[in-house]
Amino acid sequence: MIKLSVKDESTSAAADQIFSQLWSEQGLRTTTADIEIVATQDAVALNGRVRTGLLRRMADRLARSSLNGWQLHNNLVADDQMAMDLAARLASDARTADANLRIEVYFGSVVLVGAVQSDAQRAVVLELVRQAPHVTRVEDHLTLAR
């Protein structure tokens, strides 16, 4: 869903143009993207979530083509980037580096599948994931390795 939030009526024309640009792109319109366009005095922000970094970059490119000198703040969070960031976070922590995990992210909801070495390791994995930016929910499908 793409929605428009105009904070100042003087910004509505530019915001409408950006909305039209984003809406014209089938990849953004038909995926489960959740984008809010917020227009203020001299800047536009793209807030929300998209499934991939490709969609994030596409929204950025389309919005910039309509800015006419305004600043763009692309605050979109891409699920695939979140999954990679979480994997790097867990791999770089000595307490969780040897866990065998698959991480799936869907609009901030994280699903963890795989094997951990102990209940203590599971607790650390869950703690690190829950503390990560943009995580809204964690589903624990982890098992103990044998």
Secondary structure, 3 states (H helix, E strand, C coil): CEEEEECCHHHHHHHHHHHHHHHHCHHHHHCCCEEEEEECCCEEEEEEEECCHHHHHHHHHHHHCCCCCCEEEEEEEEHHHHHHHHHHHHHCCCCCCCCEEEEEEECCEEEEEEEECCHHHHHHHHHHHHHCCCCCEEEEEEEECC
